[in-house]
Each structure stands twice: as C-alpha cells, then as structure tokens.
Amino acid sequence: MTRDEFRAQWARERARREMALGSIRAHLAEQPSPRSVRAAARRWCTQITALAEDVITARKNQEYE
C-alpha cells in the first residue's frame, strides 16, 4: 500500500467514525434527562460490543471454511 493509499484509507475510516459518533451524540442529546442519557449510552455500548463479537465470530468461521 502506498503512502497516498494509506492516507486515503485513513481519511475514509476517520470520516466514517466521525459520522457514527455524530449520530450517537445526536441520539444522546435527544434524551430528556441525565439518567436517560446514561441509559442510552449503556445501550449503545452493549450493542457495539455485540456487533464486535458478531464480526469476530464471522471471521473465525471464515478461517475454518
């Protein structure tokens, strides 16, 4: 991978991350109270962790095929 390709990939990954975090921040900002913000944040964390586990499992299954 060339330096320019690496920079382009990094920029795409950063933009995708910023969009995702911006969406999460907007959702949290819509919550009516600090307690509901914390609860929503915990749900996001749980869902993101579950997604990561799904990706790990899928990759492991691909290795064995």
N, C-alpha and C positions, 0 to 999 in steps of 0.2 A: 504494500500500500504506500503510495507516495504521500509526501507531506500535505499536498493540496487535497488529496482524497481524505486523509485523516482529518484535516481541518473541516472539510465539508461534512463528514460524518459527525464530528463533534458538534458542529453548529446545528445539524438536524436533531441530534439527541437532546441538546440543550433546549431547543425550541419546543420539542415535544414535552419535555419535563416541565418547562415553564407553563405551557398550556394546561397540562394536567394539574399542576399545583394551583394555577389561577382558578380553575374550575372548582377545586376543593375549597380554596379560600372563599370563593363566592358562595358556595353552599354553606360553609360555616358562618359567614357573615349574615346569612338569611335567618339564622336561628334566633329565637326570641329571648334567650337568657344565657348567661354564662354556663349554667348547668347543661342546657341543651347543646351548647357549642361543644362542651367536653364529651358529651354522649355521642354526638355526631362524629367527632374526631376519633373516638374509640372505635366506632363502627367502620370508619374509613380504614383505620389501621388494621382491623381484623380482616376486612375484605381484601386489602392489598397483600397481606400476609398469605391469605388463602390463594390468591392469584399466583403468588410466587411459588407456593407449594404445587399448584397445578402445572406450572411451567416446568418445574424440576422433575415432577413425575413424568410428564410428556417426554422430556429429554432423555430420562433414564430408559423409558420404554423404546425410544428410537435407537438407543445404543444396542439394545438386545435384539433388534429386528434384523 
